[in-house]
Amino acid sequence: MIKGEWQWRLRCKVLSLSFSPSNTPHSMSLLNHSCDPNCVIVFEGYQLLLRSVRDIQIGEELTISYIESLMTTSERQKQLMRQYCFECDCLLCQNQEKDAEKLDGEEHVWKEVKDVVNEVRYPKSKEEWEQVLARCQNLLSSNRGRLPDTNIYQLKMLDCAMDACINLECWEEALYYGSRTLGPYRLYYPGFHPLRAVQLMRVGKLQYSQDMFPQALETLKQAYNIMKVTHGTDHSLMQALLEIKEQCEAIMRMQ
Ligand SMILES: C[S@@+](CC[C@H](N)C(=O)[O-])C[C@H]1O[C@@H](n2cnc3c(N)ncnc32)[C@H](O)[C@@H]1O
């Protein structure tokens, strides 16, 4: 089976923002977990798409990730045990891969960032977004040079600052934070990962909004190459991506 060329569609009754085996249709709930899975699940309206993100041999088990992977091995293991009652023994867990990079930087600094990131609840008003952004800006500037952007809590804070800026329509600042996330995203979501595709698309759109057309085109092309595997060319997000990419190309032809 070739990556991205196989897809399984199922209708689900409830549109859930976070996937969990307990809220999926029966047949998909047969899939086991791997922290380095060969399939992903993406939503398309009320449908769940199960898509292969690697070449898969006949007889090889299909796996998905039950959890968000921006965690250390011990945190992933704890969550899997707490929620699903099993110990994961995938290669990433055995090798504790990338754990050192994930917690790079001064420990007391990232612990404070971790507490703040964990406290943030999805803001409901402009004022709340402003408060979140102010908190992120303060911490990011006071920690300058003390935490690398690859530290997972610093990365979550950058993401949070980017979201706040987008909600407050501060496009230039959103692009500044978003651009800083791309290197760490490449490190932690290698290969074909839907989260990296979506992040590239968001940054590409921000570059477009700032008239940075050649950069936007390059970023959107990277998003396209991942998304054609993770989402497929018929996916609505892919159609939206192609539209901006074409607009970008048209503007560049006129310049
Ligand atoms: C949604 S079910 C998956 C299908 C299940 N294995 C079956 O045969 O019906 C989730 C349960 O499968 C088991 N499981 C899933 N992934 C696993 C893994 N990587 N290692 C061990 N057990 C796993 C755990 O017991 C977990 O609670």
PDBQT file of the ligand as one rigid body, heavy atoms in Angstrom, charges set to zero:
ROOT
HETATM    1  C1  LIG A 301      -9.544   1.095  20.618  1.00  0.00    +0.000 C 
HETATM    2  S1  LIG A 301      -8.928  -0.388  21.257  1.00  0.00    +0.000 S 
HETATM    3  C2  LIG A 301      -7.904  -0.983  19.985  1.00  0.00    +0.000 C 
HETATM    4  C3  LIG A 301      -8.320  -2.303  19.477  1.00  0.00    +0.000 C 
HETATM    5  C4  LIG A 301      -8.104  -3.444  20.439  1.00  0.00    +0.000 C 
HETATM    6  N1  LIG A 301      -6.689  -3.826  20.447  1.00  0.00    +0.000 N 
HETATM    7  C5  LIG A 301      -8.945  -4.635  20.030  1.00  0.00    +0.000 C 
HETATM    8  O1  LIG A 301      -8.388  -5.689  19.732  1.00  0.00    +0.000 OA
HETATM    9  O2  LIG A 301     -10.159  -4.481  19.980  1.00  0.00    +0.000 OA
HETATM   10  C6  LIG A 301      -7.833   0.275  22.436  1.00  0.00    +0.000 C 
HETATM   11  C7  LIG A 301      -7.192  -0.733  23.323  1.00  0.00    +0.000 C 
HETATM   12  O3  LIG A 301      -6.294  -1.542  22.575  1.00  0.00    +0.000 OA
HETATM   13  C8  LIG A 301      -5.128  -1.811  23.335  1.00  0.00    +0.000 C 
HETATM   14  N2  LIG A 301      -3.982  -1.209  22.645  1.00  0.00    +0.000 N 
HETATM   15  C9  LIG A 301      -3.994  -0.254  21.684  1.00  0.00    +0.000 A 
HETATM   16  N3  LIG A 301      -2.776   0.032  21.258  1.00  0.00    +0.000 NA
HETATM   17  C10 LIG A 301      -1.932  -0.734  21.963  1.00  0.00    +0.000 A 
HETATM   18  C11 LIG A 301      -0.516  -0.866  21.989  1.00  0.00    +0.000 A 
HETATM   19  N4  LIG A 301       0.275  -0.137  21.200  1.00  0.00    +0.000 N 
HETATM   20  N5  LIG A 301       0.025  -1.769  22.860  1.00  0.00    +0.000 NA
HETATM   21  C12 LIG A 301      -0.778  -2.503  23.692  1.00  0.00    +0.000 A 
HETATM   22  N6  LIG A 301      -2.128  -2.412  23.721  1.00  0.00    +0.000 NA
HETATM   23  C13 LIG A 301      -2.702  -1.536  22.873  1.00  0.00    +0.000 A 
HETATM   24  C14 LIG A 301      -5.336  -1.167  24.704  1.00  0.00    +0.000 C 
HETATM   25  O4  LIG A 301      -5.876  -2.137  25.543  1.00  0.00    +0.000 OA
HETATM   26  C15 LIG A 301      -6.340  -0.095  24.409  1.00  0.00    +0.000 C 
HETATM   27  O5  LIG A 301      -7.109   0.249  25.541  1.00  0.00    +0.000 OA
ENDROOT
TORSDOF 0
